[in-house]
Amino acid sequence: MRSLVPAKSPAAALAKTTVYAPFAKQSYRSHYQYLGWEDLQEGLDWATVDDFDLLLRLIDFSPLRDVLAVRLGWTSAQGKVPFDPLSLFLLTLWQIVNGWSRAQTLRNLRKPRYAEEIRRFGFRVGIFPSEGGLRHFLTTLGKNSLNQGNPVPVAHGDQLTEVGIQQLNQLLCQSVALIRESGVLSELAW
């Protein structure tokens, strides 16, 4: 397993087909950094480790930073200091995995029992986004991630509707493929 960890997110594969400018922001109110997986060997209480915790330890999401920054339209160092797009991305995934509302997710950031997740997302204690900030993050990603050139026909009853492809969905599909191909999870576990 050591040769497989950390798995890199599939952003590099998407970057081969899309030109991304380097992320223009120089500082963040949070900062995601891959923290490793070695604590899995140190007598960790496995009863408290869920699948999302393993994901945070086994995958280095750093290559997604520039992809997300471009999707957010952050092409200038001017303006307010934002939260790291990876911190917001991982927070959103955490919310989805747990089936929480944005409000519940933000309340949970303040609970001591989630200190390890908060640290792995890159948030500093007490410095968290607002509900409106998370909503803006998701809305902006949605508006800026449509692949305008390749709509897909989707059947809705007797009618076909042309739907734009979300390039971020391609990243998610590539992430799943990466996890499956790495052999970290058996087919039975998957």
Sequence and secondary structure as in RCSB ss.txt:
>XXXX:A:sequence
MRSLVPAKSPAAALAKTTVYAPFAKQSYRSHYQYLGWEDLQEGLDWATVDDFDLLLRLIDFSPLRDVLAVRLGWT
SAQGKVPFDPLSLFLLTLWQIVNGWSRAQTLRNLRKPRYAEEIRRFGFRVGIFPSEGGLRHFLTTLGKNSLNQGN
PVPVAHGDQLTEVGIQQLNQLLCQSVALIRESGVLSELAW
>XXXX:A:secstr
 TTT SEE THHHHHTTS          SS      SGGGGS   GGG  HHHHHHHHEE TTHHHHHHHHTT  
 S SS    HHHHHHHHHHHHHHT  HHHHHHHHTSGGGHHHHHHHT BTTB   HHHHHHHHHHHHHH EEEEE
EEEEEETTEEEEEEEEHHHHHHHHHHHHHHHHTSS TTT 
